[in-house]
Amino acid sequence: MLPIDPQRMLADLRALAEFGKMGSGVNRRSLTPEDLASRDWLLKRMRAAGLDARIDGIGSVAGRTPGSRKHILIGSHTDSVPKGGWLDGSMGVIFGLEIARAYVEAGLTDDPGVEVISFIDEEGRFAGLLGSAVFAGKMDEGDIRELRDERGESLESALQSAGYAGRELLRFEPDRHAAYLEAHIEQGPVLETAGKRIGLVTDIVGVSRCEVVFTGQADHAGTTPMELRRDAAAALYAFADDFARFCRNEGSDRTVWNLGLVRLEPGAYNVVTQQASLGVEYRDPSADVLDRIRRYIVDHAGRLAEEHRVSAEVVPGAGILPNPMDESVLGHLEQAAADLHASSIRMPSGAGHDATMLAHLVPTAMMFVPSIGGRSHDISEDTREEDIVLGLKVLARAVERIIAPS
Ligand SMILES: [Zn+2]
């Protein structure tokens, strides 16, 4: 029913990878000159496909098939991390473009039609999942005005120089958007290890972050007796050790965590540490488990502070609630894979995706294709061409099933 053309899709995917090309990957952070050029290109490709398309006030690009009242939204992102891979995000957007193009070529005007979207800044130059958060109504113009990148450039000035500032924002429309589908590379080794070709995402895990700060007293590290020290670093090391043990024993079998940020002040061989802060990130599909870990962090930091004669503060950071995918849309993907005799497994997503922002608004589902060696967020990221093509076919088949249930 949908006359998709896998070779045309691959040609578009490769053309997109030319913007910010770096070796076998891309360096295309959102709103950089390379990214802006890729957005203009995408807009042109959407219009050439007969879609009603535009770039909005923060740089998200969307195009929809004309003539329909309701639309199935297919999307992802086309920005990359610094020195990222060519498929992360881009593949899902180009799948959407190909499916919308096929819909127009088939002369369809049924409900629902197809809308394709590239959400700006999923990778967080200014804020992770920025475009989908704005689309979902979780951020407004006031929030946008506050955002800066790590070098201090404001989002507002980047939007001004891009020429996007002041344009209307694309927003989720409950009367128009019937479902959200996102195809993405897995970015991990599960599919390859299991020898399966399609991953059916059951849920996107929640992510919690906080900063644990211990404050003691700087003293001479040679003359101050151990028992009199108020060593903030000692409290931090004990905390890091206990935290990992707690997560292993009391988390679920799906809990993962990372202690990837440490700051010690003043930070010297011969000075007892005055202040020690630890960035803590943990993920789990269950909100209860995340909450249990959060309570442990607060309680245990307090206990260790007392033990080490320092003070403790836990500063909450950004967080994303766990999001189960919609069973009926997931069922269409599962059946689509079966229709095409593609091996599939149900699996969670340990990475955040734009689908997270849509899941509570509209029936949402995601699918993965295998990543070679599980590599991603690196220029070495890749997927076998036959897996990319199969992914497109499964997604298109699922859209057909939603448009015309048989
Ligand atoms: Zn991505």
Residues whose N, C-alpha, C, O or C-beta is under 5 A from the ligand:
A	BS01	ZN	D88 G89
